[in-house]
Amino acid sequence: MTGALHTGLILFSFMVVCKSEPTHAGPDRVGGSHGQSELVHLTSHSAFQLFNDSLAFTRAESFCRGQFSSLANLDQTEDREGTLELLQQTGLTLAIWVRDPSKVASKPVALAKQYVQFPALNFTKESREGFARVNMSFPALSSVSVCVRVQWDPEWNEVSTIFSYAAPVFTNEFQLRGQADMQERILLALIIHGKHLPYKASFPNDGAWHHICVTWRRSIGQWAIYVDGIRKDMGSGTDTSRDIHGDGILILGQDQDSFGGNFTEPYFGAITDLNVWNMYLETRHASALNACSLMSQKVLFSWNPDYLTSHPVVKEVQALLFCPAVDQQMELQGCRTLQRWSDQPPLFGLTDCLERLPFICRSSRERYLKMKQMSGTQPSAFLNHLMKISNKTQPVLEQQPSGLSSLAQASDLLEISVQALEDTQQEGLQPTDMVSLIQLLSLAADIPSQPSASATSHRQDSIQELSQHFISVADSIINEENALKWQAIREVVNGPMDVVKSIDRMVTSLSPHLMAETDHLTIHRPNIKVEMQQQSLQEGFRGSIFCGPETEKHTNLDCISVPLQKIQDLHNNGFTKLTLVNTWYGSLRPLFSAEENITMVPTVTDGSQRYLGTVLGSSVISTTALGDDQPVSMAVHFQLRHRVQNPTGTVYDPVCAFWDFDLSPEAGGWWNTKGCEVVSKEYGYTVCHCNHTTNFALLLQVYEAQRSPENENALQVLTFIGCGVSLCGLLFTFILFIAVGVPKSDRTTVHKNLIVSLGIAELLLMCSDWASANELSPADLLCSFCALTLNFCSCSPE
C-alpha cells in the first residue's frame, strides 16, 4: 500500500475507535503519539473539542463537518461561555478559527448578475506601434502587484510585452512578457530589476479572456504569477538591495528599450481591468480578484481608460467578463479568528484563510457521547476486512485531521472501501460502519480540486474512478436494508440527506474534470443514478431531460427537465457553457423515520377532510446547473411517481417540495415548498414546477377519507328506501300473525316482539340519519336517544 493510503487509513480508523469519553462539565485530554492533542469540554447541552493539529480555515470547517459538528460560533452566549472556558483551562494563547455567522455559503445566483461590461483596449495588428501609457507618477515600491485581464490574439506567436515599467535610472524595472509555444499555450515570464525569470506560468492560447496577477516583495525577494486565480509560478532570489525605482512610466502593450520610448516586442490582443497595488498579493487575493471582487487597500492605480494616453491605432472596446463575485461578494480581508480570549469582550480579527491555526468544533452533548459510545464497540466484519486488504495489521487509534488531504488519498480509500463492502455483503454494515463511511464521504467531498494545466487522460480516468467509488459507497449506505440502522444512528447523523449533500458537493466540485473530454457521463447504481450533461451555448442549445431508471412495472418514470427557454435565457446573458448534474435517489423514503411526521400546513382547509399528517411519498430527484462552471439558479419541471399505497379509509394530496439545507441547519435541513407548485395531479404521479434547482420530492398529505355531500344524500335516500321496504315487510308479517289467528305460545310472542322491535329500530334508524344532518344541539340529544333505543330494541326477549 502507498503512503497516501496509509495516511487515509489512519484517519479512517479513528472514525470508529476513540480513546476518551468525558461525561462531566470539564475538559478531558486525548493525546496521540504524534503530538496532536484534542481537548473536550462538555456543558449541559453542548460539546466543544479543541484541535491543536492546525489547519487552514476551509479544511477546519470541513473537518468539523466530517465530525457531525460545526466550527465554534461565539455569537451565542452558550457557545461563547463554553469556548472561553475550554481555552481558559487549556491555557492556549494562539489565535483560533471561529465561524462568522454573518457569512452564509454561496448559493446559485441570478443569471443577469454574472457578467459585467468592462471598457477594454484593443491592440490590433494594423501597426506595431500601438501602446497605452498610464498617466500617473509612481513612488518607490518595496512591494508591488499588478493584475490585468488579457485576450491574446491566437494568431500571434512572437514574444510580446503585456506591460513594462521603466524608471529614469533603469528601464527594465518591472515587466510582464508572454510568448506562444508549440503546445498552444501562452507562457509568461517576469523581468524584475533587469533579471529575466523563466517562462513557466501559462494559460491556453484559446482567444478567451484570462486574468493574470504578478506580485513581488523586496523583503525576501519573493515573486509569484497567478493565472485565473491560481498560482502557476513562484520563486525568490531577486535583488533585495533596493526598491523598485519611483517616478517611472508604465506602458501597456510595448517594451521600453529607453525611458518612455524606443518600443519593441508589441502585444496584440485586448487588455482591461489593469490595477496596481503597493503590496504583495496572496492566493486568496488573486482568487477573489479573478472573480471581480474589489480590493481598495493600498491601491495605486484602478482601471480607468480616462487616465490612459493611447496611440491612435489602439481602440477602446467593450468586454463582457464573467464576474461571480459581483453577486457572491467574495471576501478579501480574511477569515474570522479569535485573537485574544482573555479580553472582555473577546478580541476578534481577520487572518489569511490559508494560515494554519487551531480550531474548536462544537456539537450537541448527546451527539458527542453517542459517538463515543459507538466507538467503544468491537470492530465489525467490514472494518476488519478493510484492515486486512490494506495490509494493516491493526488500526491506529488516533486522530489526524490533516490526514486526508488529496484526491489520490480519497480515491485509494474509497476503492478499498468498495472492495470491503463487496466482500462483506452477507454480513452487512453495522451502525458504526455507516457513521464511518458517511464521515469518509463528507471529507472526500471537501477535498479541493484545483484545475491542472497539465491534466492528462490518466488523471481524468482517476477522477472518474473516484466518482464511481464515491457513488458506490453512498449507494451501500442508503440501501433500504439499512433502514433500522439509520434509526440507530439518528443521534449522530442528521439523516440520509447528509449523504445527498456530500454527493452534491462531490459532483459539483469534480464536474469540470469529469466533463473535460466528454459531454455526457452516467453513473448508475441500484439506488442512485447520476447523469452529467454538458452543452456549448455558442453552438446552439437544446432542452434537457433526465429520468430515473426504467422499470417493467411502471411506465411513468421519475423525470426532471430544464425548459428550453431557460437555457436560451442563460445564453442571452452571456454564458457560453452549461453543465447539468442530475441525480436520482430511489431508496431514501424508507430511511426516514415512519413515526416522524413532516410538519406542514394542510392544503385542504374547507373542513371536508380531516388532516392526519404528511409523509415522503416519492423518490428524490435533483438538478444542479453550472453556467461556465459556476452554480446558477434555473427553473425546472419534474414528474415523480407516488410510492406510497393508500391505506383503507385514507386519501393523499401531493405537495411539491424540496430539501432546504438552510432550514433548521442544526438538524441538517428540512422540507420546504417555497417556489414550487403542482402543475397537474395524475393517477399514480404528479407533475411539478419549481423556480430553482436543488433536491426535489413529493410530500403526500394524508387525510381521513370522508364522503362528499352528494354521496351522503345518495346513501340517505338508499337508507330510506331500504328501511321503507323492510318496514312494509315487517308490517305485512305482523298482520298475518293477527289475521291468520296463530295459536298463542311463547314462540309466537317472541316473533311478534321481534317484529315490533325491528320495526321501531328501522324507524329510529331513518330518524337518526335525519338527526345526524342537523347541527342543532337538540338533534344531538335525539341522536343519543336513538342510539340507546336501537341498542334496547336489539335485545329482544327470548
Sequence and secondary structure as in RCSB ss.txt:
>XXXX:A:sequence
MTGALHTGLILFSFMVVCKSEPTHAGPDRVGGSHGQSELVHLTSHSAFQLFNDSLAFTRAESFCRGQFSSLANLD
QTEDREGTLELLQQTGLTLAIWVRDPSKVASKPVALAKQYVQFPALNFTKESREGFARVNMSFPALSSVSVCVRV
QWDPEWNEVSTIFSYAAPVFTNEFQLRGQADMQERILLALIIHGKHLPYKASFPNDGAWHHICVTWRRSIGQWAI
YVDGIRKDMGSGTDTSRDIHGDGILILGQDQDSFGGNFTEPYFGAITDLNVWNMYLETRHASALNACSLMSQKVL
FSWNPDYLTSHPVVKEVQALLFCPAVDQQMELQGCRTLQRWSDQPPLFGLTDCLERLPFICRSSRERYLKMKQMS
GTQPSAFLNHLMKISNKTQPVLEQQPSGLSSLAQASDLLEISVQALEDTQQEGLQPTDMVSLIQLLSLAADIPSQ
PSASATSHRQDSIQELSQHFISVADSIINEENALKWQAIREVVNGPMDVVKSIDRMVTSLSPHLMAETDHLTIHR
PNIKVEMQQQSLQEGFRGSIFCGPETEKHTNLDCISVPLQKIQDLHNNGFTKLTLVNTWYGSLRPLFSAEENITM
VPTVTDGSQRYLGTVLGSSVISTTALGDDQPVSMAVHFQLRHRVQNPTGTVYDPVCAFWDFDLSPEAGGWWNTKG
CEVVSKEYGYTVCHCNHTTNFALLLQVYEAQRSPENENALQVLTFIGCGVSLCGLLFTFILFIAVGVPKSDRTTV
HKNLIVSLGIAELLLMCSDWASANELSPADLLCSFCALTLNFCSCSPE
>XXXX:A:secstr
  HHHHHHHHHHHHTT  S    SSSEEEEE TTS EEEEEE SSEEEEEEEEEE HHHHHHHHHHTT EE  TT
SHHHHHHHHHHHHHHT  S EE   TT      B GGGSEEEEEEEEE TT TT  EEE S    BSEEEEEEEE
EE TT  S EEEEEEEETTEEEEEEEEEEE TTSEEEEEEEETTEE  S EEEE SSS EEEEEEEETTTTEEEE
EETTEEEEEE  S  SS B SS EEEESSEEEETTEEEES   EEEEEEEEESS   HHHHHHHHTT    TTEE
E   GGGEEE TTEEEEEEEEE THHHH    S EEEEEESSSSS EEEEE TTS EEEEEEEEHHHHHHHHHHH
TS   HHHHHHHHHTT SS      TTS  SHHHHHHHHHHHHHHHHHTTTT   HHHHHHHHHHHHHHHTS   
  TT  HHHHHHHHHHHHHHHHHHHHHT GGGHHHHHHTTTTS  THHHHHHHHHHHHHHHHHHTSS SEEEEE 
SSEEEEEEEEEGGG    EEEE    SS SS  EEEE HHHHHHHHHTT  EEEEEEEEESSSGGGS TT     
  S  SSSSEEEEEEE S EEEEEEEETTEEE   EEEEEE  S   TTEEEEEEEEEEETTSSGGGT EEE TT
EEEEEEETTEEEEEESS SEEEEEEEEEE    HHHHHHHHHHHHHHHHHHHHHHHHHHHHHHHHT    HHHHH
HHHHHHHHHHHHHHHHHHHHHHT  SHHHHHHHHHHHHHHHHHTS   
